[in-house]
Amino acid sequence: MEIYDGHIGRVYFGTEINDDCGIRLDFYDGTDRQDVVLILASGSDSVSNVLVVDLIPWEEVRMCDEEDMVWYDEGIGEGEQKTVHPSFQLAATSLILSAGLEDDSLNIKNMALLYDCEYTRDRDIVSHYKKELTEQFPVYYINQLDKVTGYVKEIISAGNGKDVLRRIRLIGSGGGRNSNLMYPEQKKIFSTVR
């Protein structure tokens, strides 16, 4: 994946970024998927905003008959594989983030971007999934970048982001008691994040 070139670079870094905007990249290497998570943060005395974007490298995706699962293909010759729906995964990520917060004054927005996959009716994993999860944890395709850009520009134009990022601590035990949304694979990742 190219962060500084191509579509991703133009969206996230194509406009003026405040010198004090917080930017963090996290790489998650699970047994069934690899994702890069982009965390952007900024704030003022009264409002602190965090945008968490799960950058997913799938070229093809479709719903699975198994609950909360999707079929995906990264286009690297391994064929179709099954994994957790991105909105479900974002719900787990949200639990991890909130478990380590020192306070509840952060406004955290979680979303996923399928940056190699265009939306088509056959690839629709949003309208055929749980509305309460897809509204709270939206999934966008590369041809829906306009829906993501507004969130990004709002955060990268503000400052104080480094302090906001420092307030987020990923810990392995603080929110473990409230992990009923997670699959075993997610719980394993959750328990080892520090």
N, C-alpha and C positions, 0 to 999 in steps of 0.2 A: 504494500500500500504506500502511496506517495502522499505525505502530509503537506509538503510545500509546493507541489506541482499538481496540475490537473484540476479536476472539479473540487476536491476537498480543499486544496490550497486557496483557490479563488474565493470559496465561500467563507472560510474561517480566517484567512490571513490577507484577503484582497483589499480590505479597507484599513484605515488608520487604526492601529491598536494602541490604546493608552499604555504608557510605559509601566504603569502600575496595575495592569490587568493580570490576574493570576491565570496561568495556563499550565495544565498538568496532563501528561499522557500516561496511562496505565495499560500494560499488556497482560491479558489473561489467557493462559494456556491450559485449557481443560482437556479431558480425555476425548471429548467429542466436538470441541470447537475452539477456535482461537479468535479473540476479539481485541481491538484496541479501543480504549475508552478515553475520550477527550473530556477533560473537566475545565471549564472556564469559570472564573469567579471575579466578582467586583462588588463594591459596596460603598456606602456612605455612612454617616453617623446613625441614620435611621433605618436603612434598608441594605441588606446583603443578599446578593443573588448568586446562585450557583447553577450552571447548566452542565448536565452530565449527558454526553452523547456517546452511545455505544455504536462504534463504526464497524459495520458487519460486512465482510467481503463476499457475500453470496451473489452468484450470477443468476441462479434460479431458486425459487422457493414456492412451496404450495402447502396447503393445509394437510394435516395427517388425521386419520380416523381416531387415533389415540388422543385422549384429552390433553390439552396444553402442549401438544407437540406439533412440529412442522417438519416437512422434508425440505432439504436444501442441497444445493450443488455449488461448490466454489469454483467450478470450471477448471480444476487442476488435474483432472483425470481420475479422481477417486469415485466419481458417480454420486448418486443421491445418498444422503445420510440423514438420520433423524436426530433432532435436538429439541430443546425447550423453546417454546414460542418467545420471541424477543420481548414482548410486553411482560410476560411472566418472569423472564430473567431480570428485566428492569425493576420489577417489584422486589425481587431479592436484593438487587444492588441498592435499592432505596433503603431496605432494612439494614444493610451493612453500613451505609453512610450515616443513617440516623442513630445507629447504635453507638457510634463514637462521637456524636456531637456534644460539645461542652454546654451548649444552650440550644434553644429552639427558635432563635431569631433569624436563622438562615432560610431563605426562600429557595428551595431546591427543585429544579425542573429536570426530569429524566426523559430521554427520548432515544430512539434508535434510528440510524440512517443506513439503509441498504445501498451503499455507494456504488455498487457495480450492477445494480438490478433496477430495471425500469418497471413502473407499475403497469400491469395489465390485469384483465379480469381473471385470467388463469393463475396469476401470481398473487392474488388478493388474499392476504392473511390478516387483514384488519377487519373488514366488515363481516367476516365469517367467524370472528372470535369474540370473546367476552367484552361487551361494550364498556363495562366499568373499568376494565384494565386498559383497553386501548385508548380510552379518553384520558386516563390519568398518566399512562405510560405509552405515548403514541409511537408508531413506527412509520417512517417515511421512506420513500424510494427516491432514487437519484433524480427522477423527473418531477419530484415534488420539493425541490430545494428551496423554493420561495417560501415554503411554510417553516423552514428551519432558519433561514437567513435573518428574519426579524429578531428572533431570540438571541442569535449570535451577536448582531450589531449592537443590541441594547447592552450586552455585557462588556464587549470589548471596547466600548466607548467610555466606560467608567473606570475608576481607579480603585485603589485600596485592595486589590485582588489578592496580593500576597498574604495580607493579614487574614483575609477570609479563608484562603486555602489552609493556613495554619490552624484554623479552628476546626477543620475536618480531620478526624483521626480514624483510620480504618483499624478496627480492633477485632480480634477473633472471638471474644467471649461476651462482650457487653450486651449484644442483642440476640445471643444464641437462644434464649428462652422464647423469643418471639419469631421463630423461624419456620412456622407451620406452612408457609407458602413455598418452601424450598424442596426441591428434589434432593436425593442423596448426594448427587454430584455437586449441587450448589452448596449443601451443608458442609461438604468436605472442603470446598474452596473457602467458604465463610470461616471455617474453623482455623484455617492456616494463614489468613490474611493478617498482616501486622502493620 
